[in-house]
Amino acid sequence: MARLALAGQALLSAVAGIYLAFYVAGEDDYRDNGISRWEAYDAHGLSVAAVALALAVSLVAVVLAARPRKRFLPALGLAGLIAAAVVFAALFANSLN
């Protein structure tokens, strides 16, 4: 059961990080000249940190799924919550009008 939960966390974290990367690189619909959100908003550091954190959590979850260590599961859960909050903050920062 722990392996299934870890696989789910790995998948969700990877999808969140990849989605954020594509979202930030995408065109901002509210700008007339069609520039990307990366160019439009000054949230570069937060965006890079969010993608890196989400992918790091995903990688650690995959490693733990291969060799489960129960003592690391609470820390990984906390890291996943922090990564989700940072990804949400980056999404919000890249959509402020």
C-alpha positions in Angstrom: 0.0 0.0 0.0 2.9 2.4 0.8 4.3 1.8 -2.7 1.1 2.8 -4.4 0.8 6.0 -2.3 4.5 6.9 -3.1 3.9 6.2 -6.8 0.8 8.5 -6.7 2.8 11.2 -4.9 5.6 10.9 -7.5 3.2 11.2 -10.3 1.3 14.2 -8.9 4.5 16.1 -8.0 6.0 15.5 -11.5 2.7 16.6 -13.2 2.5 19.7 -11.0 6.1 20.7 -11.8 5.8 20.1 -15.5 2.5 21.9 -15.7 4.0 24.9 -14.0 6.9 25.0 -16.4 4.6 24.9 -19.4 2.2 27.5 -17.8 5.1 29.9 -17.1 6.4 29.5 -20.7 3.0 29.9 -22.2 1.5 33.1 -23.6 -0.2 35.5 -21.2 -3.7 36.0 -22.6 -4.2 39.3 -20.9 -1.3 41.0 -22.6 -1.8 42.5 -26.0 1.6 41.7 -27.5 1.4 38.0 -26.6 4.5 37.7 -24.4 5.1 34.7 -22.2 4.3 34.8 -18.5 8.1 34.3 -17.9 8.7 37.7 -19.5 5.5 39.4 -18.2 5.9 38.7 -14.5 8.9 39.0 -12.2 8.5 35.6 -10.5 11.5 33.8 -12.0 13.1 32.6 -8.8 9.9 31.4 -7.3 9.0 29.6 -10.6 12.3 27.8 -10.8 12.3 26.9 -7.2 8.7 25.5 -7.4 9.5 23.3 -10.5 12.8 22.1 -8.9 11.1 21.3 -5.6 8.2 19.5 -7.2 10.5 17.4 -9.3 12.8 16.7 -6.3 9.8 15.4 -4.3 8.8 13.3 -7.2 12.3 11.8 -7.5 12.6 11.0 -3.8 9.1 9.4 -3.9 10.2 7.2 -6.8 13.4 6.2 -4.9 11.4 5.4 -1.7 8.9 3.4 -3.7 11.7 1.2 -4.9 13.0 0.7 -1.4 10.4 1.9 1.1 11.8 3.2 4.4 8.9 4.0 6.7 10.8 6.5 8.9 11.1 8.8 5.9 7.5 8.8 4.9 6.3 11.6 7.2 9.2 13.8 6.0 8.3 13.1 2.4 4.6 13.9 3.1 5.6 17.3 4.6 8.0 18.0 1.7 5.1 17.2 -0.7 2.8 19.7 1.1 5.5 22.4 1.0 6.1 21.7 -2.7 2.4 22.0 -3.4 2.2 25.3 -1.6 5.2 26.7 -3.5 3.8 25.5 -6.8 0.5 27.2 -6.0 2.3 30.4 -5.0 4.2 30.3 -8.3 1.0 29.8 -10.3 -0.5 32.7 -8.4 2.5 34.9 -8.9 2.5 34.2 -12.6 -1.1 35.2 -13.1 -1.3 38.5 -11.2 -2.7 41.2 -13.5 
